[in-house]
Amino acid sequence: MTPSFLSGLNDEQLEAVTLPQQSALILAGAGSGKTRVLTTRMAWLIQTGQISPMSLLAVTFTNKAAKEMLTRLTAMLPINTRGMWVGTFHGLCNRMLRAHYREAGLPQLFQILDTQDQLALVKRLMKALHVDEERYPPRQAQWFIAAQKEEGKRADKVEPYDDFSRRMVEFYAEYDRQCQREGVVDFAELLLRSYELLARNESLREHYAGRFHHILVDEFQDTNRLQYRWLQLLAGQHNAIFAVGDDDQSIYGWRGASTANMQDLQRDFHIEKVIKLEQNYRSHGNILDAANALIGHNRKRLGKSLWTADSKGEPLRVFEAVTDFEEAAYVVDEVRQLRAGGAQLADIAVLYRSNAQSRVIEHALFTAGMPYRVYGGLRFFERQEIKHALAYLRLVANQEDDGALLRIINFPTRGIGNRSLEQLQGMAREAGMSLWASACANTLSGKAASSIAAFVKLIETMRNATAGLPLPEVIEHVIEHSGLKAHYRNEKEGADRIENLDELVNAAAVFVDERATQLPAEGAPAEEMDELTAFLAHAALEAGEHQAAAGADALQLMTVHSAKGLEFHAVFITGLEEGLFPHENSMTEGDGVEEERRLMYVALTRARRRLYLLLAQSRMLHGQTRYNVPSRFFQELPEALLSRVNHVRQAPGHARQLSPSYGAGRGAARAVPTAPSALPRDFPWRIGQAVTHAKFGAGVIVNAEGGGADARVQVNFRDGGLKWLMLEYARLTAA
C-alpha cells in the first residue's frame, strides 16, 4: 500500500523520495518543494522499514529548519522523534563531543563560547601575553583562528607568509592551549574537534558508520570544506548521503561555503544522475523566466530551468528614479496601492543589497506613518555603530549627558575598566555632579586617570573643532576623530558598519535641507534649538516610533541575504546600480560577480505575484553623491518581461525610460565628490545622462562647464573612471 504522504508529489519529487539506498544529489530550485522532499524521504525510509528513526542523521543550517523537519515528520508518521539526530552541524557535533568527551580530550562539562565570549578570551589572553592590540587587533585574531579551524588546520599546520601571520599563528597556538586549560570550546572548535575525533578513532568511526545508514543534508550548497569532510567520515564506505541543495542559491562564499562540494560529492560517492526539481510552486511564469535568463549568464553551475504550471502573470515593473529619495517615495506609493487592493503589509518585502540603503527607505516610511519591521537586523538608528556615533554627538552637544558618556567612555577601548567607572560614578554621586564633571575633576590614579583625562581632552577637542561647522561636517568630524571608523576597519564585517556611519552623515545633510523648508513647531521657534540638538531629537524620534509590534501587520525590510528562504506576494528590489548591486567589491574577486548574480537570482525568486526592480540616477552613499550606471542585470533580463513605469509624483521631464542598452558594459560607477555645475539652457547634454564614447565605452555625465567652443563635460566611464572631454571633439552618443 502506497503511503498517503507520497500523494501529491510530482514525478521528480517522487523519484527523489523513493530512491533505493544510494547517495544522491537533489538539485532543488527555488520554490520547488525542497523541504517537503527532504522530510518525505525521511518518512519513507522509516515507513518502509529500511531504517529506524535512530539510524537516520539529518543536518541543516538553522535550529528553526531542524524543528520544522521534525514537525513535518511527526505530521506524516506517528513516531517519537526524541533522541533522533536531527540538527545543525554545530548542534550535532556538540552532541557527539558530549558523548565522547574523554576521547575528544575535553572535560565532561566543557563550556561553549559564543562570539562575544571568544572575543573576551582573546583580549584577556593578549593582555596576559603583552600583545600589542593596536598592531594585532583582537577581532582580527579571532577571525584568523576561526578561518584556520574551518579549513581544518591547527596552528602547527598553518604556513605563515609574513611577520603578521607568523604572530597570528603563534597566538593561535597559545589560544588553543588556553582553551584547553579552561575547558572551553568555540563554535569552530566544535566541528574541528568532532572531525579530529572521528579521523583518529577508527572504532568510533565504525560505530557511527554502522549506526547512520542514511545521512540527509539540507542546503548542501552552503557547506564548507570541513563540513563536507566531516560528512565523508560519517558516511564511511557504505552509507548513503542524500544531499539537497541549489548551486544557484549559493550566496555565502564570503564565509566559506563552497559549491565545489557538489561536484566532489558526485565524484566521491559515485553519483551518476542528479535529480533536478525544476517545477516551481511559488512564482508566476514571468518571474521565473526572468530568473532563468539572469542565472544563465553564470558559467559555474550545474544547470536547471525553473517552470510553473501557473500563469505567466504580469511583467516585472522597472522604475528609474532621479534620486534615492524618489525611489523610496515610489515604494511608499506602490505599497499603499497594494494595501488598498487587499494585500497585507507583512506579505510585501523591500530588499536592498547594503544595510545603509535602509535609512532613506525607513525615513520615507516614518514620514508616511507606515508600520514596518527590519527582518534579521536592526533599524538604522538602532544599529550599534549609529548609537555609538550619536552618543559621541550627544556628549559634544551636552556634557551633562551621563548615559552618552557611559556608552562611549571606553569605546573604542581605551583602558577604562568597570572598577574605574564605578569609582567615577561614586565620586559623582557624593559630589552631586555629572559624570563629566567627575571625569574632569579626575581624582583617580594610575593608568585609569590618564585614560580618563585623554577622553575628556578628546571630547573637548572635538567640541572646539566642530564649533560653527555645518551639521554634516560636525558629524563627519566626530565619526572620524572618535576612533569609530578606525575601530570598525578592524572588524570582519566592519565595512557594513562604516557604510552606516557614512549614511549618518547623509542623514544629517537631508535633515538640514528638510529643516530649512519646514516651519518651526508652534511655541518652539527654530532659533531656540541648534542644528545638532535638533538632529539628535529627530534621530531619537525615528528610533522610537513606527517599528511594528510583534504580530502586527507591517512592511518587511531586509537585505537580500536575509531574504533567502522567504517568499512574499510582492517584492521591491532597490538600488539596482553598478557598484551597489552587483556590489563594487565583487568586481575584484574571482567568483564575485557570479555570486552577486546568484544573490540577484535569490532576490527575484522571493516574489510570488508582483516584482519591482528599482534604481536611482543619483544616490547618496559613503558621504558622497554617486551618479549611477544601471546594473548590468538589466541587460541580462529579457526586455519582453519588463514594463517601464513612471512615478505619478515626478515633475514633468524628470523621468526617462531605460534604453535597451542600459546595463551594457562592466565596472562600477565611482563616487563623484564635486557638485555638477549649472548648465546653459542650450546645452545638448544633461547631468546623469548615459553616453558612450568610441574609445572609453559607456559612462554617465556627472559634470559640465563652459559654453560654446569651450564647453566640456566630465564623464564617469565604467572602465575608465572620470575624464574631462572637450564637447566639440568628444563625439559622445546617447546610450
C-alpha positions in Angstrom: 0.0 0.0 0.0 1.4 3.4 -1.0 1.8 5.7 2.0 -0.6 8.7 1.9 2.2 11.1 2.3 3.5 10.3 -1.2 0.4 11.6 -2.8 0.7 15.0 -4.4 4.4 14.6 -5.2 5.4 15.3 -8.8 7.4 12.8 -10.8 10.8 14.2 -9.9 10.0 14.6 -6.2 8.6 11.0 -6.1 11.8 9.7 -7.7 14.0 11.5 -5.2 11.9 10.4 -2.2 11.8 6.7 -3.2 15.4 6.3 -4.3 17.0 3.0 -3.1 19.9 3.1 -0.7 22.3 5.1 -2.7 23.9 8.5 -2.4 22.1 11.2 -4.3 22.3 14.9 -5.2 18.9 16.6 -5.4 19.3 19.9 -7.3 16.2 21.8 -5.8 15.3 25.1 -7.4 13.7 27.9 -5.5 10.1 27.1 -4.5 10.4 23.5 -5.8 9.4 21.8 -2.5 12.9 21.1 -1.2 11.8 20.8 2.5 8.9 18.5 1.5 11.2 16.2 -0.4 13.7 16.0 2.4 11.2 15.2 5.2 9.1 12.9 3.0 12.3 11.0 2.2 12.9 10.6 6.0 9.3 9.4 6.4 9.5 6.9 3.5 12.7 5.3 4.8 11.2 4.8 8.2 7.7 3.7 7.0 9.2 1.1 4.6 11.3 -0.4 7.4 14.7 0.4 5.7 15.8 2.2 8.9 14.7 3.1 12.4 14.3 6.7 13.4 17.6 6.3 15.4 19.5 5.2 12.4 19.0 8.4 10.5 21.0 11.6 10.7 19.8 14.8 9.2 21.8 18.0 9.1 20.6 21.5 8.4 21.9 25.1 9.0 19.5 26.5 11.5 17.6 25.3 14.5 14.4 26.6 13.0 14.8 24.4 10.0 15.6 21.4 12.1 12.5 21.9 14.2 10.4 22.3 11.0 11.8 19.0 9.8 10.7 17.2 12.9 7.3 18.8 12.9 6.6 17.8 9.4 7.9 14.3 10.1 5.6 13.7 13.0 2.7 15.0 10.9 3.3 12.1 8.5 4.2 9.4 10.9 3.2 8.7 14.5 6.7 8.3 15.8 8.6 9.7 18.8 11.4 11.9 17.5 13.1 12.3 20.9 16.6 11.1 20.5 16.8 11.4 16.7 19.9 13.0 15.3 18.4 16.0 13.5 20.0 19.3 13.9 22.7 21.8 12.8 26.3 20.9 12.2 27.3 22.6 15.4 24.5 21.1 17.4 25.3 17.5 16.2 29.0 17.9 16.8 28.3 19.2 20.3 26.2 16.1 20.9 29.0 13.8 19.7 31.6 15.5 21.8 29.4 15.3 24.9 29.0 11.6 24.4 32.8 11.1 23.8 34.4 13.9 25.8 37.2 11.7 27.2 38.2 10.5 23.7 38.0 14.1 22.5 40.3 15.3 25.3 37.6 17.5 26.9 36.2 17.8 30.4 32.7 16.3 30.9 31.1 19.7 31.5 33.0 21.7 28.8 31.6 25.1 28.1 30.8 26.6 24.7 32.0 30.2 23.9 29.8 32.4 21.8 31.4 35.0 19.6 31.4 37.7 22.4 32.8 35.2 25.0 35.5 34.2 22.5 36.5 37.8 21.8 36.7 38.5 25.6 39.0 35.5 25.9 41.2 36.7 23.0 41.5 40.1 24.7 42.3 38.7 28.1 45.0 36.4 26.6 46.5 39.2 24.6 46.8 41.3 27.7 48.4 38.5 29.6 50.9 37.9 26.8 51.6 41.6 26.4 50.4 41.5 22.7 50.1 45.0 21.2 46.4 45.3 20.4 46.9 48.2 18.0 49.2 46.1 15.9 47.3 42.9 16.3 43.6 43.7 16.7 41.7 41.2 18.8 38.9 40.8 16.3 41.4 40.1 13.5 43.0 37.4 15.7 39.5 36.0 16.3 38.8 35.7 12.6 42.2 34.3 11.8 41.6 31.5 14.3 38.1 30.7 13.0 39.3 30.7 9.4 42.1 28.2 10.1 39.8 25.9 12.1 37.2 26.0 9.3 40.0 24.8 7.0 40.7 22.0 9.4 44.1 23.4 10.4 45.7 23.5 13.8 48.4 26.1 14.4 51.2 23.7 13.6 49.7 23.1 10.2 49.4 26.8 9.2 52.1 28.2 7.0 52.8 31.8 7.8 53.5 34.1 4.9 54.7 37.3 6.6 55.5 38.6 10.1 51.9 39.4 10.9 50.6 35.9 10.0 53.6 34.4 11.9 52.5 36.3 15.0 48.9 35.2 14.4 49.9 31.6 14.2 51.8 31.9 17.5 48.8 33.4 19.1 46.5 30.7 17.7 48.7 28.1 19.4 48.5 30.0 22.7 44.8 30.4 22.4 44.3 26.7 21.8 46.3 25.9 24.9 44.3 28.4 27.0 41.0 27.0 25.8 42.2 23.5 26.8 43.3 24.7 30.2 39.9 26.4 30.8 37.9 23.5 29.3 36.1 25.7 26.8 35.4 25.4 23.0 34.3 28.0 20.5 31.9 27.3 17.6 34.6 26.4 15.0 36.2 24.1 17.5 33.0 22.0 17.9 33.3 20.9 14.3 37.1 20.6 14.1 37.3 18.6 17.3 34.5 16.3 16.2 36.2 15.8 12.8 39.5 15.0 14.5 37.8 12.6 16.9 36.4 10.6 14.0 39.5 10.8 11.9 41.8 9.3 14.5 39.5 6.9 16.3 38.7 4.0 13.9 36.4 2.2 16.3 34.3 5.2 17.0 34.1 6.0 13.2 33.0 2.4 12.6 30.4 2.8 15.4 28.7 5.8 13.7 29.1 4.3 10.2 27.2 1.2 11.5 24.5 3.4 13.0 23.7 6.1 10.4 23.0 4.3 7.2 21.3 7.3 5.8 22.6 10.9 6.1 20.4 13.7 4.8 21.8 17.2 4.3 19.8 20.3 3.7 21.1 23.5 2.0 24.1 21.5 0.8 25.4 24.4 -1.3 26.2 26.2 1.9 28.6 23.6 3.3 32.2 24.5 3.8 35.2 22.2 3.2 35.5 20.9 6.8 31.7 20.2 7.0 32.0 18.1 3.8 35.0 16.2 5.2 33.1 15.5 8.4 30.2 14.1 6.4 32.6 11.9 4.5 33.9 10.4 7.7 30.4 9.7 9.0 29.3 8.1 5.7 32.3 5.8 5.5 32.4 3.3 2.6 28.9 2.0 2.5 26.4 4.7 3.8 24.4 7.0 1.6 24.3 10.8 1.6 21.1 12.3 0.4 22.1 16.0 -0.3 19.6 18.6 -1.2 20.7 22.0 -2.4 20.8 24.6 -5.2 24.1 25.9 -6.5 22.2 28.9 -8.0 21.4 30.0 -4.4 24.9 29.7 -3.1 25.4 33.2 -1.6 27.8 32.6 1.3 31.1 32.2 -0.4 32.4 35.0 1.8 32.0 32.8 4.9 33.5 29.6 3.4 30.6 28.0 1.6 31.9 26.0 -1.4 29.7 24.9 -4.4 32.7 22.7 -5.3 31.3 20.3 -2.6 28.5 19.4 -5.1 31.0 18.3 -7.8 33.1 16.5 -5.1 30.0 14.7 -3.8 29.2 13.3 -7.3 32.8 12.1 -7.7 33.4 10.8 -4.2 30.1 9.0 -3.9 29.8 7.8 -7.5 26.5 9.7 -8.2 25.7 9.2 -11.9 22.4 11.0 -12.0 21.5 14.4 -10.5 17.8 14.7 -9.8 16.5 18.2 -10.7 13.5 19.7 -9.0 12.5 22.4 -11.5 8.8 22.8 -11.1 8.2 25.9 -9.0 5.1 26.2 -6.8 5.7 29.8 -5.8 6.0 32.3 -8.6 4.3 33.4 -11.8 5.9 32.4 -15.0 7.4 35.8 -16.0 9.3 36.0 -12.7 10.7 32.5 -13.3 11.6 33.3 -16.9 13.5 36.4 -15.7 15.3 34.4 -13.0 16.3 31.7 -15.5 17.6 34.2 -18.1 19.6 36.0 -15.4 21.3 33.0 -13.8 22.0 31.5 -17.3 24.9 34.1 -17.5 26.8 32.2 -14.8 29.3 29.7 -16.2 29.9 27.7 -13.0 26.6 26.0 -12.5 25.1 22.5 -12.7 22.2 23.9 -14.8 18.4 23.8 -14.4 15.4 25.8 -15.5 12.5 26.6 -13.3 9.0 26.4 -14.7 5.4 26.6 -13.3 2.0 25.2 -14.2 0.7 28.6 -13.1 0.0 31.5 -15.4 2.7 33.9 -16.8 1.4 36.7 -14.7 2.3 40.3 -15.1 5.7 41.7 -16.3 8.4 42.9 -13.9 7.9 46.6 -13.2 11.0 48.7 -13.7 11.2 52.2 -12.2 14.1 54.5 -12.6 14.1 57.3 -10.0 16.0 60.5 -10.3 17.3 60.1 -6.7 17.2 57.5 -3.9 14.5 59.7 -2.2 12.3 59.4 -5.2 12.9 55.7 -5.2 11.7 55.5 -1.6 8.7 57.7 -2.3 7.7 55.3 -5.1 7.9 52.3 -2.8 5.6 54.1 -0.3 3.0 55.0 -3.0 3.0 51.5 -4.5 2.7 49.8 -1.1 -0.3 52.0 -0.4 -1.9 50.8 -3.6 -1.1 47.2 -2.9 -2.6 47.6 0.5 -5.7 49.2 -0.9 -6.0 46.2 -3.2 -6.2 43.9 -0.3 -2.5 42.9 0.2 -1.2 42.6 3.8 1.8 44.6 4.6 3.5 41.6 6.0 3.3 40.0 2.6 5.3 42.8 0.9 9.1 43.0 1.1 11.6 45.7 0.3 15.0 44.2 -0.4 18.4 46.0 -0.5 22.0 44.9 -1.1 23.5 47.1 1.6 22.2 47.8 5.1 23.0 51.5 4.6 20.2 51.8 2.0 17.5 51.2 4.6 18.0 54.6 6.1 16.3 56.6 3.2 13.5 53.9 3.0 12.9 54.0 6.7 12.7 57.8 6.7 10.1 57.7 3.9 8.0 55.1 5.8 8.4 57.0 9.1 7.2 60.2 7.4 4.2 58.3 5.8 3.3 56.7 9.1 3.6 53.3 7.6 4.5 50.4 10.0 7.5 48.4 9.1 9.8 45.8 10.5 13.5 45.2 9.7 13.8 41.5 9.3 17.0 39.8 10.6 18.5 43.1 11.7 18.1 46.5 13.4 16.5 49.7 12.2 19.1 52.3 11.1 19.1 54.4 14.2 19.2 51.3 16.5 22.4 49.9 15.0 25.3 49.6 17.3 27.7 51.9 15.3 25.0 54.6 14.9 24.1 54.6 18.6 27.8 54.9 19.4 28.2 57.8 17.0 25.1 59.5 18.4 26.4 59.1 21.9 29.6 61.0 21.0 27.5 63.7 19.4 25.2 63.9 22.4 28.2 64.4 24.7 29.7 67.0 22.4 26.3 68.8 22.5 25.7 68.3 26.2 28.4 67.3 28.7 25.8 66.6 31.4 24.5 63.5 29.4 25.6 60.7 31.7 24.1 58.0 29.5 26.1 59.1 26.5 29.3 59.2 28.5 28.9 55.7 29.9 28.3 54.3 26.4 31.5 55.7 24.9 34.0 56.4 27.6 35.6 53.0 26.8 34.5 52.5 23.2 36.7 52.1 21.3 38.7 50.5 24.1 40.9 53.0 25.9 41.8 51.1 29.1 39.0 52.4 31.4 37.6 49.4 33.2 34.5 48.8 35.2 36.2 49.5 38.6 37.3 52.9 37.4 33.9 53.7 36.2 32.4 52.6 39.5 34.8 55.0 41.3 33.9 57.8 38.9 30.2 57.2 39.4 30.7 57.1 43.2 32.5 60.5 43.2 29.8 62.0 41.0 27.0 60.8 43.4 28.9 62.1 46.5 29.5 65.5 45.0 26.1 65.7 43.4 27.6 66.4 39.9 27.5 64.9 36.5 29.9 62.1 35.4 31.5 64.6 33.0 32.3 66.9 35.9 33.6 64.0 37.9 35.8 63.0 34.9 37.1 66.5 34.7 38.0 66.5 38.4 39.6 63.1 38.0 41.0 62.2 41.4 41.8 58.6 40.3 45.4 57.5 39.9 47.5 55.4 37.6 46.6 54.4 34.0 42.9 54.9 34.5 43.4 58.6 35.5 45.5 59.3 32.3 42.9 57.4 30.1 40.0 59.4 31.5 42.0 62.6 31.1 42.7 61.7 27.5 38.9 61.0 26.9 38.0 64.4 28.4 40.6 66.1 26.1 39.2 64.2 23.1 35.6 65.4 23.7 36.8 69.0 24.3 38.9 69.0 21.2 36.1 67.7 19.1 33.7 70.2 20.6 36.1 73.1 19.8 36.9 71.8 16.3 33.3 71.5 15.3 32.0 74.8 16.7 30.4 76.7 13.8 30.7 73.9 11.3 27.7 72.8 9.2 25.9 69.8 10.8 27.1 67.2 8.2 30.7 68.3 8.8 30.2 68.1 12.6 29.1 64.5 12.3 31.8 63.6 9.8 34.5 65.0 12.1 33.2 63.3 15.2 32.9 59.9 13.5 36.5 60.1 12.2 38.2 61.6 15.3 36.3 59.5 17.9 38.1 56.4 16.5 34.9 54.7 15.5 35.9 54.3 11.8 39.4 53.0 12.7 37.8 50.5 15.1 35.3 49.1 12.6 38.0 48.9 9.9 39.5 46.1 12.0 36.2 44.1 12.1 35.5 41.3 9.8 32.1 42.8 8.8 33.1 46.3 9.6 32.6 47.5 6.0 28.8 47.5 6.6 29.2 49.5 9.8 31.4 52.0 8.1 28.8 52.3 5.3 26.2 53.0 8.0 28.3 55.7 9.6 28.7 57.4 6.2 25.0 57.2 5.8 24.6 59.1 9.1 26.4 62.0 7.5 23.9 61.8 4.6 21.0 61.7 7.0 22.3 64.9 8.6 22.6 66.6 5.2 19.0 65.6 4.3 17.8 66.8 7.8 19.3 70.2 7.3 17.6 70.6 3.9 14.3 69.4 5.2 14.5 71.6 8.3 15.2 74.7 6.1 11.9 74.2 4.3 9.8 73.5 7.3 8.1 75.9 9.7 9.0 75.5 13.4 6.5 73.9 15.7 4.1 76.2 17.4 5.6 77.7 20.5 9.1 76.4 19.6 11.0 79.0 17.4 13.7 77.4 15.3 16.4 79.6 16.7 15.9 78.1 20.2 17.3 74.7 19.1 20.7 74.4 17.3 21.0 72.0 14.4 22.9 69.3 16.3 20.4 69.2 19.1 17.5 69.2 16.7 19.1 66.3 14.7 19.6 64.3 17.8 16.0 64.8 18.8 15.0 63.7 15.2 17.1 60.6 15.5 15.6 59.7 18.8 12.1 60.0 17.4 12.8 57.9 14.3 14.4 55.3 16.5 11.5 55.1 18.9 8.5 55.0 16.6 6.9 53.0 13.8 8.7 49.8 14.4 5.7 47.5 14.3 4.8 45.5 17.4 5.3 41.7 17.3 2.4 40.2 15.4 1.2 43.5 13.8 0.8 43.8 10.1 4.0 45.5 8.9 6.0 46.0 5.7 9.1 43.8 5.7 12.5 45.4 5.1 15.7 43.3 4.7 18.9 42.6 2.9 18.8 40.2 0.1 20.9 37.8 2.1 18.3 37.8 4.9 15.5 37.1 2.4 16.8 33.7 1.4 14.2 31.0 2.2 11.4 33.5 2.4 8.6 34.4 0.0 6.2 37.3 -0.5 3.2 38.4 -2.6 5.1 41.5 -3.8 8.9 42.3 -3.7 10.7 45.5 -4.3 14.4 45.1 -5.2 16.0 48.5 -4.7 19.4 50.0 -5.7 19.9 48.1 -8.9 23.0 50.1 -10.0 26.6 49.1 -10.9 28.7 49.2 -7.8 25.8 48.7 -5.5 24.1 45.6 -6.9 26.4 44.0 -8.1 28.5 45.3 -5.3 31.7 47.1 -6.2 33.7 44.7 -4.0 32.7 41.8 -6.3 34.4 43.3 -9.3 37.9 42.4 -8.0 37.1 38.9 -6.8 37.4 35.7 -8.9 33.8 34.5 -8.4 32.5 37.8 -7.1 30.2 38.8 -9.9 28.8 35.2 -10.3 27.9 35.2 -6.6 26.3 38.6 -6.9 24.2 37.2 -9.8 23.2 34.3 -7.6 22.2 36.8 -5.0 20.1 38.6 -7.5 18.5 35.3 -8.5 17.6 34.7 -4.9 16.0 38.2 -4.8 13.9 37.6 -7.9 12.6 34.2 -6.8 11.3 35.6 -3.5 8.2 37.1 -5.3 5.1 35.2 -5.9 2.9 37.6 -8.0 4.5 41.0 -8.4 8.1 42.1 -8.7 9.6 45.6 -8.8 13.1 46.5 -10.0 14.2 49.9 -8.8 17.2 52.1 -9.5 18.2 55.7 -9.0 20.2 58.0 -11.3 21.9 59.5 -8.2 22.3 58.2 -4.7 24.0 59.5 -1.5 26.3 56.7 -0.4 29.6 56.8 1.6 29.1 60.5 2.2 29.0 61.4 -1.5 26.6 61.7 -4.3 27.0 58.9 -6.8 25.8 59.3 -10.4 24.9 55.7 -11.3 25.1 53.4 -14.1 22.2 50.9 -14.1 23.0 47.4 -13.0 24.3 45.0 -15.7 21.5 42.7 -14.5 19.0 44.8 -16.6 20.9 43.8 -19.8 20.6 40.2 -18.7 16.8 40.2 -18.3 14.7 39.8 -21.5 13.1 43.1 -22.5 9.8 41.4 -23.2 9.5 40.5 -19.5 9.9 44.2 -18.3 7.4 47.0 -18.0 8.9 50.5 -17.7 6.8 52.6 -15.3 6.7 56.3 -14.4 6.1 57.7 -10.9 3.0 59.8 -10.5 4.8 62.2 -8.2 7.5 63.1 -10.7 7.9 66.5 -12.1 7.4 66.6 -15.9 10.6 65.9 -17.8 12.4 64.2 -14.9 11.7 60.6 -15.8 13.3 58.9 -18.7 12.9 55.4 -20.0 15.7 52.9 -19.7 17.1 52.4 -23.2 17.6 48.8 -24.4 21.4 49.3 -24.0 21.1 50.1 -20.3 23.3 47.9 -18.2 25.7 47.2 -21.1 29.4 47.2 -20.2 31.1 46.4 -17.0 32.6 48.1 -13.9 31.2 50.2 -11.1 30.3 53.9 -11.3 32.6 55.7 -8.9 31.5 58.3 -6.3 31.8 61.9 -7.7 32.7 64.3 -4.9 32.1 67.5 -6.9 28.6 69.0 -7.4 27.5 69.4 -11.0 27.9 72.9 -12.5 25.0 74.9 -13.7 24.3 74.1 -17.4 23.5 76.6 -20.1 19.9 76.3 -21.4 21.1 75.2 -24.9 23.5 72.6 -23.5 23.0 69.4 -25.5 23.5 67.0 -22.6 22.3 66.8 -19.0 23.8 65.6 -15.7 23.1 61.9 -15.2 22.7 61.1 -18.9 24.1 57.8 -20.1 26.5 58.2 -23.0 29.0 56.1 -25.0 32.4 57.1 -26.4 34.3 55.3 -29.2 37.4 54.8 -27.1 36.3 54.8 -23.4 33.0 53.0 -23.8 29.9 53.5 -21.7 29.6 56.1 -19.0 27.5 58.8 -17.2 27.8 62.6 -17.5 28.5 63.9 -14.0 29.6 67.5 -14.5 30.0 70.2 -17.2 31.4 73.7 -17.6 31.9 76.4 -20.1 29.9 77.1 -23.2 30.2 77.3 -27.0 33.6 76.1 -28.3 34.9 75.9 -24.7 32.2 73.6 -23.4 33.4 70.4 -21.8 31.8 67.6 -19.9 33.1 65.2 -17.2 32.1 61.6 -17.8 32.3 58.8 -15.3 33.2 55.8 -17.5 32.6 52.3 -16.3 36.0 51.1 -17.2 38.0 54.3 -17.5 36.9 56.4 -14.5 36.4 60.1 -14.5 37.5 62.1 -17.6 37.0 65.7 -18.8 36.3 65.9 -22.5 36.0 68.9 -24.8 32.5 68.7 -26.1 33.4 69.8 -29.6 35.7 66.8 -30.1 34.2 64.2 -27.7 31.8 62.7 -30.2 29.6 61.3 -27.5 26.4 59.5 -28.3 23.4 58.7 -26.2 23.4 55.2 -24.7 
